[in-house]
Amino acid sequence: MHRPFEPDYGPKADPGRLYAFVASVGAAGVTLLAALLILNWRGSGPTTQSLPALLMTVCLVFLGELRPLMRLQHTNREAATTTVFTIALLMLAGWPLAAMVQAAASVVGGAAGRKTWWRTLFNVSQFTLSLGAACLVLRCFGVVPTPDRPWAPSVTYLAAILLAGVAYFVVNLFLVWQAVALWTGAPLRGIACREWRVELQVVGASVVLAPLITVVMRHEPYLIVLFIPVLLVFYRSALAFDESEWQSLHDPLTALPNRKALRRQAETMLGTDTVAGNDGRSSLYSTGRAPAAVAVPPGKIGLFLLDLDRFKEVNDTLGHAAGDELIREVAQRLSAAVRAEDMVARLGGDEFAVLLPGLPDVEAAQQLAQRLLDAVAVPYRLHGFKLDVEASLGIALHPDDARHYDVLLRHADVAMYEAKRSKKGYVRYDPAKDRNSPDRLGLLSDLREALDAGRIEVHYQPQASFQNDRVVGVEALARWRHEARGAIPPETFVKLAESSGLMARLTEYILDVSLRQAAQWWRSGYGVPLSVNVSLRDIESAGFVEMVARKLAQHRVRPEALRLEVAERVLVGDAQSVRATLIGLSKLGIRLSLDNFGTGYASLLTLRRLPFDEIKIDRSFVGGIGFDADDAAIVRSTIDLAHSLGLRVVAEGVEDSATWSTLDDYGCDEAQGWLVSKALPPGEICALLALRVPSAAPTSSGPASTPDQLSA
C-alpha cells in the first residue's frame, strides 16, 4: 500500500507547525540521501548475474509509483506495489540503491501526479528515513546487502526480516500520521487508533511478500510477474475493506457523512468519547467537509438539524428521482454555505445535520442558521419545474443546552419541530417547550404526586351581573403551590397535564373538589352556578359525559348548577367527536360556555350547531375597548351577535370602572375580572357569597331555585 502524505481532507489547524515539520523531515531525508549518493558514487556495481533481478525490481518500483493498481474515488487512497518492491530491493541490494530508486520514483510520480513540491519532498524524505530504519535492523543481524553481493533471505533470518519490516512501517506511519495530525489538529493517538486496522494488513503483506520476492529475484527473476495477480487480489481486498468503511460512514446518495459519522465526529469534538477512535475504524472523510478529527476552536459547539418542508409533495408529484435530485442539490448548497471547519451530514430522508465548532455566541449561531435557510430557499429547477423549497432548522448549543451528544441531538430535534410548528424558520432550543426535558419530567412527576395527595387547590373567581352588581356565577380555577418551586402558574401545569395524559385526572380532580364546595354553598342558600374549564383531551376522551354525570350524582348536585367552559380552540379537534360530547352534556342539563371567544376558531355556524348558551369574550379584546376602536367594535358586535342567537355574554378581564361602564352600555350580561374580585380560596369565596348573594335569591339563569331543587 502506498502511504505518502496526502493531506486532501480537513482544515489546516496549524500551517506553521506543519511546514516546520515537513522542512525538518525533508532536511533529514535529503541530507541522508545526499550522503548515500556521495558515499556510494564509486561503489561496485551489480554483477552480470544480479543485474536482471535488480533492473526488473527497479522497473517494478517505478511502475508501481506511476500506475497504482487502483484508486478509491471516495477516500483518495491508492493500491500500489511500490512499497513491497522497495523493501525487496532493500533486502536484495541494500539501503543506498533502494533509497535512491525510491526517491527517483517519488519525484517522477509527483511530477506525473502534479503534486506540490513540498509534498514530493516529504514523500522522498520519509521513504528514505523508513528504509534507513529497516537497514539498521538488518545490520544488527549482520545483513549488509550490496548490488554486487545480493542477499538471499532464509529461515534463519526470519526475525531480522520481521523486525526490519516493522521498523520500516513504524517510521513511515509515524511521519505520515504526525503530518496529518499537524494538518488537521487531531491528536496523533486518535489517528493511529483509527488507521491501525488497514495498515496492519499492509504491514503483514509487505513483510511476508518482500523476502519471497527477493528469493525469486535471486534465482528466477522473470517469475516475479506471477506475484502481480497475488498482489492485485490482496490490495483489492484491503481497499475493499477501506471502501466498506467509507460506505459505513457516508450517505450513498449525497456522499455526505451519515448519522454514524456525525456521532463519531461530535463525540470527538465534545470530548465525550472514551478514546478517540476506540473502535479501531479508519477515518475515511474526504468529502462533505468531514475531517476525521479536527482541532476544536474555542467557543460553543453548535448542532443544527434541518428538515425540508413539504418534501413529500415533491416526491408524490414529480417522483422519487426528482426527490433524490432535490436532496443532492440541497446537500451541495449546505456544504457550500458552511465554514471550512463545519461538518454537514445527512441523517436520512430530507433531514440534515450541521456540526459547527467555535461559535462565539448565540447570535453567530443564528446568523449561520439563517445563511443555511437562505441557501436552501433559492428556487430549484427540477424536471422542467421551478420549485420553491423551505426548511425548518433547530439549534442546540454545547455546553449551554447539553454536554453530551445524544442529549444535544435530541434538543436540536425538539427545536427543529418547534420551528416547523411555529413556521419561524429556525428556533433555538427552549427547555420550556421540551416535553421530555428532565425539568419537565420532574415537574410532571410532582404534579402526579400532588394530585394523589390532594395538594392542588381550587380557588373561585366570581362573575357579577351588570344589572344589579350581584354575584351570579363562580369559575373554579386550579392553583398549585409546589413545595420547592413555590407557586406554579396555571398555564404551566395545565399545559403539562394536557400534553402528558394527566389532563383527565386533573379535570376529574377539579370537578370533584369544586362540586363538593358548590354543594355546600347551595345547601347554604347561595344558588350560583359553578363554571369549570375542560380541554380538548377531555372532550375527545371516551366516557367523559359519564364521568361528569357520576360526579354530579356523587356530590348530589343537579346538572343545572354546573357550567362547563370549552375553549374556542377545542373546536379545531375532531368535529364529530366534539359535537357528540357537547350534545351529550347538554342533554344531561349541563350548561355550556364558549370560552376565549374571538381568538379565531369559532364561526356563526359553530354557534348555531353546538348547544352553547353563553360565550365569554376574551380578555385580549376587553382590555382595549377604552382606547382601541377596533377592539371596541369587535366587542360590541360580538355582544349583539350573541344576543341575536339567544346567548348570554360574559366579558373577561374587566379591571376598571371605565371598562365596566362601556360594557354596560354595550348591553353585556356579566363581568369577570379583578374589578369584581380576584380568585379566592374556599373560605373567602363563601364570605363573599354571603355578602353579594342573598340566600335563595334568583340566579342569572332564570327564576329563583331553592337549595332542595338543585342539591338534595
N, C-alpha and C positions, 0 to 999 in steps of 0.2 A: 504494500500500500504506500503510495507516495504521500509523504507528510510534510510538504513545505508549509510555510506560514502563509495562509490565505485569509487575511482579515476582511472578508466581504460582508460581514454582518456586525451589527451593533454600533453604537456611537463611540467616538473617541473619548474615553474617560480622562486620559492624561497624555496628550500627544508628546509633551516634552520628555516625560519619563520613558515613553515607548521608543522614541527616536534615540534617546541616550542608550537604551538597552541594545537596540539594533546596531548602533555605532560600536558599542563595546564588543558585541559578538562578532561584528564584521571585522573589526580591527584584529581580534584574536585569530579569527579564521584566515584572514588574508595573510597575516604575519606567518602563521604556521604553513600555509600553502606556499608562500614565497620561500620559506626556509627549506621545505621539502624539495621545491624545484631547484634551488641552488645546490643543495647537498647531493642531489641525485642527478644533476645535469650530466655528469660524466660517468654515471654508474653503468654497469654492464647491462646490455640489452638482453632480450629473450633469445633462447636457443631456437634452433630450427624446429625442434620437437614441440616446444611450448608456444611458438608463435601462433599457430592456427587457433589454439584454445584462447589465447589472450585476445587476438583480433575478434574472434566471434563474441567473446564476453563484452568487449568494448562496444561492439556494434549493438548488442542487445541492451546495454545501458543507455546508449543514445536513442535507440528505437523506443525503449520504454518511456524515456523522457518526452519524446516528441509525439508518440502515439499511445496514449493510455488505452487500456483495454476497454474502458467505459467511463463515462462521467455522469453522475446523477444531476439532473436538471434542478432539483429542489435544494439539495444540500451542498452543491458545488464541490463534492468530493470526487477524487479520481481513483480509479483502479489501475495501477501501473506496476510493471515488473522491475522498475529501476532499482528499488531497494534490495531486492533479492539478488540481482546480478551484481550490484555494487559490493555487497557483503561477500559474494562468491569471488569477485575479483580481489578483494582484500585478502581472503584466505589463499588465493592462488598466487598472487604476485606482490602482496604487501601494501602497506598504507600509502606510500608515495604515489604509486601508479593509480591505485583506487581513488585517492583523493583528487588527483589531477583530472582523471577521466570524469568523475562525478561533477567536478567544478565546471569542466568544459561543457558537459551535457546540460547542467543547470543554466549556464549562460545561453546556450543555444535554445533551450526550451523556454527561457524567459523572454528572449527576443522573439521567438515564434509566437508566444502567447501574449506579447505586448504587455508584459508586467513592468512595473516601475523598477527603476534601477536599485532602489534600496531594498525592495523585496527580493530581487535576484541576488543582491549582495548577502542578505540574511540567509537565504537558502543555501548558497555556496558555503558560507561560513559554518552554519550549523551542521551540514553534512560532513565537512572537514573535521570538525570537533568530534562528532559522533563516531566517525571512522577511527579517529585517533584514540578514543576511549577503548574501542574494540581491539585495536592494535596493541595497546598497553596490556590488556588482559592476556592476549596470545603470547606476548613477550614474557609474561610471568610464567608461562608454561613452556618456555623455550622455543616457541614457534615464531620464526622470523623469515617469512617467505619473501623471495625476490623474483623479478622477471626471469632471471636465468636459472633460478632454483625454485620452481613452483612446489607448493606444499600439497601433499595428498592426505586429507583428513582420514583418521582411523578411529576405531572404537576406543583406543586408549586415550584419545584426546577428547572424549565426549564432554567432560566437564569444561574443558577450555572452550569448546565450541559454544556450549550453552551460555556460559558466563560472558563470552565475547558478544554474543547476540543480545543478551540482556543489557550489557554496558552500552552498546550502540543505541538501543531504543530508550534507555533511561535518559541519556544525554539528549538525544533527539527530541523526545517528547517534553522533557523539562524546558528546553529552549523554546519550543513551539508554544507550549501551554503558557509559559511565562509571558511571551509576547502577546498572546491572546488575552491574558489577564490584564496586562497593561493597556491593551486596546479597549477592552470592554469595561474595565474596572471590577471585574468579577474576581473573587478570591481564587488563588491557584488550586487550593484543595477542592473547591467546588467543581472547577473544570475537570480536574483529574478524576473525581468521583463519577462524573457524567460520561467521560470518554473511555474509561479503562476497559469496558467490555469489548468494544470493537477492536481496540488496539491490542488486546490480549490475543485475539485471533491472528492479527497481523504479525505480532512478535513470534508467536508459535510457528506460523507457516514459514516465515523468513528464516528463523533459526534452524528449522528442520530441513528446508529445501536448499539453503545455500551450500552446506557441505556436500550434499548429494550432487548438486550441480558442479561443484569443484572436482569431485571424484570423476564424474562423467567427462568433464573437460580434460582431465589429465589423460584419460585412456581413449575415449571415443568422442571427441568434441562435436562431431556432426549429429550425434544422437541427442544433443541438447534441445533440438526442436521438439522432441517428444514431451518436454516439460511444459511447453506452451499450453496445450489443452488442459493439463492439470492445474496450472496457474489460473487459467481462464475460469475453470469451474470453481476454484477456491475463491477468487476475487468476486465473482458474481454472487457467490453465497454470502460473503462478508458484506458486500454492498447491498444485497437484498435485505439483509438484516438492518443495515443502515437506513434503507428506504422505508422499511416497515416501521422503523422508529419515527421517521418523519411523518408518515401517514397517521400514526397513532397520536401525533401532536398537532395535526393540521386538518383543517376542513377541506375536503376534496373539491368542493365547488368553487371556493374563493381563494384557496391556498393560504388563508389566514390561520393563525393559531386557533386551536379549538378550546373547549372547556377545560380539558386536562392540562393543556399548556398554560392557560390563564391561571389555573390554580397553582401550578408549579412556580410560575414567574411571580405571582402575587405573594406567595408564601416566602419566597426568597427575599423579595423587597421588604415585606413586613417583618422579616426575621423570625417567623414562626415555624419554619421547618427545622427539624432536629439537626440534620446535616444537609448541607446543600447538595442536592442530587443524591440523596441517600438511597434511591432505588437503583443506582448504578446505570441509569439510562444515559444515552448520549444526548447532547444538546444539539438539535438539528435545525435551529432557526436561521433562515437566510432571507425570508420574505415576510411581508406583513409587519415590518418593524417590530420584530420579536426576538431580541437577542437572548441568548441562553441565560445570561445573568449580567446585570449592569450595576455600576456604582449608583447607589441611591442618593440623589442630590438632596440637600436639606429642604425641609418643608413638609407639607402634608402630602399624603398619597391618596389620590382620588380614584374611585372606581365608578364608572358610568355604565349604566345599562340603557340601551337604546332599542326601541321596538317600533317597527313601521306601522303606521295607522292604515287600516283598511287594505292590508296586503292581500287578504283572502279574496277581495274583489278583483284584484289583478289576475290572480290565479284562475278564478272562476270564469272571468270574462275573456281573457286572452290566452289562457292555457298555462301549463306548468313551465313550458320552455320560456315564455315571456317572464314568468316569475323568477326563474333561475337567472335570466339575463339582468333583471332588475336587482337581484341580490348581489350579483357580481359588480354591477355599476356602483351600488351603494358601498360595497366593500372598498372599491378603488377610491371613492370620494372620501370616505372616512380615513383611509390610510394617508391620503394626500393632505388632509386637514389637520392631522395631529402633529405634534412635535417629534423630533428625531428620537427622543428617549421614551416616547409613549408606545404602548402596545395595543393594537386593535385585534380583537378576537371575535369569531362568530360562534355563538353558543348553540345555534340551531334555528331552523325556521327563518323568521325575519327578525331575530334577536341578536344584537351585537353587544360586545363589552369593550370598554376602553380603560386601560390601566395607565394612570398618569402620576408619575413621581414628581416631587419637587414643586408642588403648588404652594405659593407663598401665603395665600389666604383664600377665603370662600369666594371672593369676587373674581379671582383669577379662574377658579373652577367654573364659575357661572359664565365667564366670557368664553372659555373653551367649549362649554356645553352649547352656547348659542352659535359658535362657529360651526360645530358639527351639525346642528339643526339647519343652519343656513346652507351648508354643503348638500345636505340631503334634499332640501326643499327646491333646489334648482330643477326645472322641468326635465323630464326624461323623454326620449324618443324610442318607443318600443313598437315594433311591428306596424309602423306607419301611424301610430297614435302618439300624441303628446300628452304625457301624464304628469299630474301634479301629485307628489307624494310627500306626506308629512310624517313626522316621527314624534314619539314621546320619550323623554330621557329622564332617568333618575340618577341623582348624585348622592354618593356616600363618601365620606372623608375619613381617613385614618390620621390621627387617633381619635378625632372628635366623636365620630359615630360608632366606631368599633375598633378593636385592636386585633381581631383575628379574621382571617379571610372569609370563612363561612358566614360569620355574622355580618361582615361588611357587604358581602354579596346579597344576603337577604335584605339588608337595609336598602341597598340600591334598588332591589326589586320592588320593595314597598314604595319607594319614592317614584319609581317609574310608573307603577299602576295609579298612583295618586296624580301624576302628571297626565296620564291618559284619561282619568276620570274628570279632572278639572279642566282639561284642554289648555294647559298653561305652557306647553312645550317642554320645559324642564322644571323639576321640583327637587329641592334639597330634602334629604331625609328628615322627617319630623317625628320624634318618638310619640307625640300625642296622636298621630294618625296611624300608628303601627298597632294593628290589632293583636300582634303576637310579641310585643316588646316585654322584657322582664318586668318593667314597671307596671304595664297594663295587666299582665297576668297576675302579678301580686295584688293589684287593686281588685281584680275580678275575684280572686280567692277571698279577699277580705269582705267583699260585697256579699258573697255567698254565705260566709260565716255570720255577717250582720243580719241577713235575712233569717238564718236559722236561729239566731239568738234574739231576734226581735229588736235589734238596735236601730232599725230605720224608723225615724219618727214621721208622723203625718201632721203637718200644720194646715190651717184652714184660712183662706182669704175670702172675705165676704164680698158679695155683689149687692149694690144698692139701686133702688128704683129712683128714676128721675121725677116721679110723681109726688112721692112723699118722703124721700130720703131714708126709707126703711130698708133694712137688710132683707133681701128676697131670695138669696141663694148663697151657697158656700162652695168653694172649689178646694178639693183636697190636693195638697202639694207635698211631695216626699222631701224629707230632709235627712241628711246623713252626716253625723259628726264622727269622723274617724279618730280612733284612739291616738294615733301617732301624727296624722296629717291634718287634723282639725276638720273644719267644715269642708266637705266635698261639694262643689257646685252641682246642682241637679242635672244640668245639661251634660256633665261629665259622666256621672254614674248611670244616668238613664240611657245615654248613647252606648255606654259599655254593656249594659244589660241587653239592649236591643240588638247589638251586634254579636252577642255571645250565646244566646239561647236562654238567658236568665230573665228575659222580659216577662214571660208568662208567670214566673214565680213572683216577680216584683209587682206586677199588676194585681195578682191574686192577693198578695200581702196587703197592698194599699186598700183594695176593696174590703178585705177582712177588717182591717183596723178602722177605716173610715165609716163603714156601715155599722160597726159596733158603737162608734161615737154618735153617729146620726140617730141610731135607735134611742140613745139616751136623751138627746135633746128633743126628739119628737115626743118621747114619753113625758118630758118636762113641759110640753106645750109649745115648743118653738118649731113650728111646722115650716121649715125652709128646705128646699130640695138640695141634695148633695151632688156636686159635679166631680167626676173622676176622669182623668185622661187615659185614653187607650191608644195603643200603637198599631202600626200595620201588622206586626207579628201577632198581636192579639186578635185582630180582626180576621186574619187569614188562618189562624190555628183552629184545628178541628176541636169541637167541644167547648168553644168559648161561650156561646149562648147558654149552654147547660151549666157551665161553671158560674156564670153570673146569677142565673136563676137559683142555683144551690146556695150561693152566699146570701142572697136576699131571704131565702127561706130560713137559713141558719140563724140570721140575726132578726128575723121576724119583721122585716122592713118590706113594705109593699113597693112594687116596681115604680109607681108614680113618684116616689121620693128620691129616685136615682136618675141622674142625667149623666150620660157618657159623652165626653168630648172627644171627637175624632178630628185629628189634624188634617188640614186640607191636603197635605202631601200623601196621605193614606190613599187618596183617590187615584193615585198612579199605579196601584197594585192590580192584582187580578180582579177585573171589574165584576165578573160573575160571582166570585167568591165574596168580595166585599159587599156587593148588593144583597146577597143571600143572608149574610150575617147581620147586616143592618136591619133588614126586614124582620129577621127572627127576633132581634132585640126589641124592635118596635112592637111586634105582636105581643111580647111579654108585658107591654105597658111602659117600658123604659123610654125616657125622653132622650133625644139625640141632638147634640150641638155640633156644628161645623166650626172647628177652631181654626185660628190664624187665617181667617178668610181674607182674600186679596193677595195672597202670596203667589198665585199663578196657576193653580191646577183646576179649580172648580169652574163650572160654567152654569148657565141658566138651565141647560138640560140636566146637569147633575142635580141641581136643587129641585127640579121638578120630579125626577125619577126616584130619588132617595128620600127616606122618611125623616128628614130633619125638621125640627120645629123651632130651631134657634141657630143663629150664626153669631160668631164672635169676631169683630173686626180687629185685625192685627194691630199691635201697639205701634208698629213702624209707620202706620198711616195716622193713627190717632194723635201721636205726639207732635205731628207737624201741621195740624189744622189751623193753628193760631198764626202761622207765618208762611205757610206754603199753600198757594191757591190750588195746586194740583191735588195735594193730599186732601184739602177741604172738599174739593169737587168729588173725589173718589168716595170719601166717607159719606157725603150727603146722598150721592146717587146709590150707594150700597144700601143705605137705610131705606130709601124709597123703594128700591128693588125688592128688598126683603119683605117689607110691609105689603107690597103688591102680591107677594106669593104667600102671605099669611104667616110669615116667620117673625119671631122676636129677634131683637138685635141687642147684643152686649158689646160695649166698647171696652177694650183692654188698654191698660197703661194710662188711665186718667190720673194725673198727678197734680193738677192745679185747678183752681176755681174757674179760670177763663175757659179752659177746655171743657169743663163741666157745663158751663153756660152755653157754649157753642153747640155741644151735643144735644143739650136740652132743646135748643131752638130747632135743631135738625129733626127732632122727634125720636131720638134714640130711647130705648126702653130701660136699659140697665147699664150701670158703670162698674168697672172693677179696676182697682189700682190703689196707689198709696194715698190718694186723697180720701178714699173710702176707709181703707185700713191696709196695713201690711199683713202678710200671712202670720197667723197667731197659733200658738200651741193650744192643745185641747182645753186647758183650764181658762185661758184668756178668751178663747172664742165663745165659750159658754157664757162668760160675763158680758161680752159684747152683745150676744143674742138676747140676754136678759134686758139689756138697755134699749135695743133697737128693734126687737121683735116682740110685740105684745103677745101674750100667751094665747094660743089658739087663734091667732089673727089670720086673716086671709093671706095666702101666698100669691106670688106673682103669676101662678099658673092657673088661677081660677078661683072659685068660691072657697070659703073657709072650710078647712078639713080638721076634724078632731084627731087627737092622738090615736084614739082607738081605731080610726079608719085606716091610718097609714102604718101604724106599728102596733101590733097586737101583743 
